[in-house]
Amino acid sequence: MSQGADRYWQRTSGLMWTMMALWLVFSFVIHFFVNSLNSIVIAGFPLGFYMAAQGSLVVFVVMLFFFAKRQDTIDREEGVAEED
Amino acid sequence: MAEAKSGGDFISNLGKIYTYYTGGFFGFVVFLGILEQLGVPNKFIGYGFVFLTIAVYALIGVLSRTSEVGEYYVAGRKVPAFYNGMATGADWMSGASFVGMAGTLFLLGYDGLAFVLGWTGGYVLVAILIAPFLRKFGAFTVPDFFAERYGGNMARTLAVIVLISCSFTYVVAQIYATGLIASRFLDMDFTVAVYAGLFGILLCSMLGGMKAVTWTQVAQYIVLIVAYLLPVVILSAKKFGIPVPQLTYGQAIAEITALESSMIQKGLAAAATLKPHIKPFTTYDPLNYFALILCLMIGTASLPHILMRYFTTPSVRDARSSVAWSLFFIFLLYFTAPAYAAFSKLEVYSLINKGTALADLPQWIYTYGKIGLVKICGADAVTTQGVIDACGKIANQGGMLRLQDLSINTDVIVLSTPEIAGMPYVIAGLVAAGGLAAALSTADGLLLAIANALSHDVYYKMINPNAPTKTRLIASRVVLLFVAVIAAYVASTKPADILSMVAWAFSLAAAGIFPALTLGVWWKRANTTGALLGMVLGWGVCVYYLVGTRYYAVSFNDMWAGISGAAPAAQAKFVELKAAWAAAADGAAKTAAWVALDKQAQAVAGWFGVKNISAALFGMPFGFLGVIVGSLLTKAPSKEVQDMVDATRRPAGALIMRDKDAILPSH
């Protein structure tokens, strides 16, 4: 395997682990603290409830658009992108 | 050539076509609204919605007919990311999500959000770990990937078994939902509605396969999202002056919390049974809450009818952004559901808090009581006198409606919102049409996943690899028809057991498919032995847990009582009931004792108190362990396979698998 391909996969895996860490935080870790977050209330929403009902969801959506863009940049920089 | 050209024209005009379609749909709603004002009975408005929307879906299905294998199986791989996102949204959101999700949140409060999180967060895994690689692979079905990566028909067969185990009960539930929505809310006969739904489903999928299903699902998404958002947007504007329910329901939540303590003070609610809306872990303990989120997420990322949607995009790049669009379109519904729940809860709690005599209950209670969805004091709320009589039997009931007297089916929340908010019937009809669109589109996707696995994987790849194009397409349609008719027949018998098994689909897919699928891409060392072992172990442990705790709970608990995680008192009661059953005289007494014992056993049977629905919490680790240990104990996959994995990881270059009959773009 060529060095370029190796580096491509390293960068791709790096992005994967970053995204997985974010996924872990917003799927689970932040909701461990729901009780303490609920003491903060914004526009009627207790923050702990809000994170599970909307906050994490918004993060997931933004994450995926970011991921699609970022991975495409990596593909292009490493010369493995498909033709447009 | 002419056909390819017209296909291209269609694709380049998608924006225009679906804009006209959406405009036409709004026009149709307005037209029915005018008819209603002119005095046309509700029943006709309801029928108008059902038949016209199904006719439009069927028309799209017929117009998208194809005689080309690549179009039939993967829509010619030319569905733009944005539209594939919409189609996936419709594919994903089932009749139950549409109709029942808000109701679940109404009943469970915070704990219900496990479903909202689980059914959205899974797409992160789809985008990052799976979809782009499957697209590059070029498979027609998910089992196709297993066969190619793990050398042969054993892996293919296992994948087909897992696929059918998680998709069949699911499709039955969708067809059942079609019948239920049409019969409950449009006053049609249940069986007629089931077969009308079947007819619609077949017209959408049979002639054009994936191509037709894609373009009908886009149309169905538009109907379902309009139907879901419109009532609650109107409601939010009416109540809070801002037509953005997702922002305004914070105020509703604050009011709900105030009403909760007020009702308890006035004796209109019991502190013991009231679940505060925002308080976590009132239904699930933290272990079950997080286990459920995990199982739903990984299940989402493993369900074949979802994964196969990403085979249809023009490129790997589009597959990635298509997952982002999918999640966006799904998000629109799921982040609105809690608003529905909060508004309805506010309505119901205000009604109770102001002190409502049983004689003065609002009309909607009877509307849904008549069809068995609202009970007061344990009896269906059919008439005022009936309610007063039922409550009269309860000591100290007091003649006022109390929270503990009221029991609402989860399906009522979404469907009753238009009526509770005083909107015309046409909006209620629209909501029913949205529910139907959700159920039909999911049924289409599932049927195609099952039928394609049988026609492509079992028939073409395993039984008759030399079948010419024409035979393949005939076989795929015959199988589709066959599976659809069986599913509709099963649904028409209203099978309680099968419907309760739908929740199992996520765990079965998560444990059976996810480990071998992700490791197949991300770990080159994974080999055939590992994959087979992982699938058998993961799926096997899951099935053992699901079936054991549900159908053989007594023997399951006999074996595992030590680690059941149930309270000692509950286990003591199990022992007591078991002794009672052993001592009972043969005949009716024995049967009754067994029923009591089995019920208790189902409540306590399990490992560490993990509920049945989260079986993959055990299945998945076994699945991963199986793949890893099995692979490491045997020799590494051949150089060809490792090179294939390398090629799968790089977007550029030709597809890994080429179908001899498919006319598809080369990258």
Interface residues (C-beta under 8 A of the other chain):
Chain A: M1 A5 Y8 W9 T12 M16 M19 M20 W23 F26 S27 F28 H31 F32 V34 N35 N38 V41 I42 A43 G44 F45 P46 G48 F49 Y50 A52 A53 Q54 S56 L57 V58 F60 V61 M63 L64 F65 F67 A68 Q71 D72 D75 G79 V80 A81 E82 E83
Chain B: Y110 L113 V116 L117 T120 G121 Y123 V124 L125 A127 I128 L129 P132 Q246 L247 Y249 G250 Q251 A252 I253 A254 I278 P280 P286 F290 I293 L294 M297 S315 V316 R317 R320 S321 V323 A324 L327 F328 F331 Y334 F335 P338 W522 D646 R649 R650 P651 A652 H667
